[in-house]
Amino acid sequence: MIPLERIHPTNSLLIRFNGSFVLYWMQASVRSSCNHALEYALEQAALLNQPLLVFFGLTPNYPEANARMYRFLLEGLSAVQTGLQARDIPFQLEMCDPPTRVLELSQQASMLVTDRGYLRLARAWRSRVAEQITCPMLEVESEAVVPLGAVSNKQEYAARTLRPKIHKLLGRFVLPLTARAYTPQPLTIELPTSLDLSDLDTLMARLEVDPSVPAVTTFLGGELEARKHLNLFLEQGLAHYAEGRGGPLARVSNLSPYLHYGHLSPLEVVLSLQEFPESDAKAAFLEELIVRRELSFNFCWFNPNYDSFEAALPNWAKLTLQQHADDPRAHLYTLTQLESAQTHDPYWNAAQLEMVKTGKMSNYMRMYWGKKVLEWTPSPQIAWDILIYMNNKYELDGRDPNSFTGIAWCFGNHDRPWTRRAIFGTVRYMNAAGLERKFDMKAYLKKVNDL
């Protein structure tokens, strides 16, 4: 049984009983298991005694996406195809403008089920379809452990205001999701040949995406790969998670790229932790996975200009940064210098190179990375623009609510005023001495150098 709070009708149209199939437009939850939208679509298909068609629209011009992102996505789609085939569920992958193609397919559908996205473009795509579709359309939320609307109806001030609201509801939503059996039925709709996922190199060439940021071998996309990282973390990393938490050498889960692309359900991760005894490490990990991650959903949902310096930050942070915008900077770097890791700070350079080479950076270094760009650029607005640009270009989990919220945190969002100092005003400051006090930074430099 899927909790009703996860199901969001976008219109009040009646089911088209003479439709040929139920359509599931997969976009955010790119996986074949532990997917509430998929299971709900299967349930509706069974009730209507109709076939189910799972559709994914692949657009070659997704904003800011490059070869690194597309390769990871395609690896995930290949895993989806395999997983759905094992369940005898038809899967259609086409190169198209997704909303346009979904509207075309929906003309013969009894109803449309889709998953929920929290960022501006994802919401615009779904709104465009909802405004024009002629059959029922429902969004089913599977990327949050606790559905966003069940927790709060406003932008929360900080994690401390969201945390008790989420904890109060966990018992209602941390529930196993049973995979429904599907009885194959013939599709009567004529479909073009689905894109061939057996040769990803050829498909990548056909997409003609930006090759300037190549794919990484550090992380391969797909739900099976996601579970490998999850199991490795549970076996070797969880017990040590609270030690050097988020530091450059910490035993991290490496799950953020998989959560970003929907290759892994956060609910599956939470359920997998239930067999482990309560501990500081487990509590710290769940805080990041649920409270902090879903705080970012709340931020981006209730502030659709989450990537705007003017709109994203609280007034106190903007005011104090503006008051200190003209403070002298001991070091000033251009975008080119920053992007190529040519600063005086070996720790920052290592973090930048780690991101460029692997597509990922540890949480603590990501905070330090952002704070230093604020310190080394001519103005807070320029720093903001550079961080958004580099994060979205290199991070596998870039263009994500967590990423945008993390950058905004570097400028004071979801934080409080601290001691006033040059450049930062009362926004929290970080320095290299803090890194050296907390972590073995020589070992970190060696780790990155060995890459």
Secondary structure, 3 states (H helix, E strand, C coil): CCCHHHEEECCCCCCCCCCCEEEEECCCCCCCCCCHHHHHHHHHHHHHCCCEEEEEEECCCCCCCCHHHHHHHHHHHHHHHHHHHHCCCCEEEEECCHHHHHHHHHCCEEEEEEECCCCHHHHHHHHHHHHHCCCCEEEECCCCCCCHHHHCCCCCCCHHHHHHHHHHHHHHHCCCCCCCCCCCCCCCCCCCCCCCCCCHHHHHHHHCCCCCCCCCCCCCCCHHHHHHHHHHHHHHHHHHCCCCCCCCCCCCCCCHHHHHCCCCCHHHHHHHCCCCCCCHHHHHHHHHHHHHHHHHHHHHHHCCCCCCHHHHCCHHHHHHHHHCCCCCCCCCCCHHHHHCCCCCCHHHHHHHHHHHHHCCCCHHHHHHHHHHHHHHCCCHHHHHHHHHHHHHHHCCCCCCHHHHHHHHHHCCCCCCCCCCECCCECCCCCCHHHHHHHCCHHHHHHHHHCC
